[in-house]
């Protein structure tokens, strides 16, 4: 009879482990999202400190795009 009782308990334990694992995965995804958001905010704050870099990158991107879109010379 003890064998009969042990099997449902092991099934319950595996279900509990699976639920715990799923919760841990969700918790880690949430934590990574918070860290990514914090990192993005930190980087944006650094860019705000140097507006001339933003303008320089914008102009460099425009020039590169214009060069790619220009027709080839003969």
Secondary structure, 3 states (H helix, E strand, C coil): CHHHHHHHHHHHHHHHHHHHHHHHHHHHHHHHHHHHHHHHHHHHHHHHHCHHHHHHHHHHHHHHHHHHHCCCCC
